[in-house]
Amino acid sequence: MDIKATVIDREGLNRTITRLAHEILERNKGSKNLVLIGMRTRGEFLAKRIQQKIKEIDGSDTNLGVLDTTLYRDDFRTRLKQPEVSVTEIKFDLTEKDIILIDDVLYTGRSTRSALDALMDMGRPNTIQLCVLVDRGHREMPIKADFVGKNIPTSINEEVKVKMTEIDDEDAVYLVDNSKSN
């Protein structure tokens, strides 16, 4: 991994999550009808942290679910040789709820599109709002995040790597140069 820059460090990540939680609560006038859905893998951990911040701010226990979109992806049969299917863990009704769909990086929009398809198969929510830690551009689908931690314009040879202590033993967001590996 050829790191070009550290975009967000541990303290910055904590501040960003706090800000995102405040923005979600402000736009939705509190947490009364909210449910948080984290996209596997890092979106799940990001959602758990946002849930904790919302509890600190609002005092409420917001429902939290985890969504695996592997079977909904449009590249399921072409790109993924042996897809690793995880379990979707949503143990509450989504009907008429305001869903905050949470992912770590928004890139082409294809993962988000597959998540929208999966969520609509589970019920009829009032709204689905997208929250991402990083928006790196290069959209292939007409998808726009409602809540963005940081916009990081990237070139096609760059990648954004999100690290979270739950699985990576560190909290950071890096801009990585992939041009040398091609």
Number of C-alpha atoms within 10 A of each C-alpha: 12 13 14 13 12 13 17 21 15 15 10 14 20 17 14 18 22 19 17 21 24 18 16 20 17 11 11 13 11 16 20 14 14 24 23 25 30 29 24 20 15 21 22 23 21 25 27 20 16 26 22 19 20 23 15 13 14 16 11 15 15 19 16 21 19 24 22 22 23 20 15 16 19 13 13 14 11 7 10 11 9 8 11 10 10 14 12 16 13 18 10 11 12 19 14 13 18 19 22 22 28 30 25 27 26 26 20 17 19 19 22 23 18 17 22 16 14 19 20 13 9 13 13 14 15 13 14 20 15 20 29 24 25 25 24 19 18 14 14 10 13 9 15 17 19 15 22 21 21 16 14 14 14 17 13 11 12 17 20 24 18 19 19 17 11 11 11 11 9 13 18 20 22 19 21 18 19 16 12 8 8 5
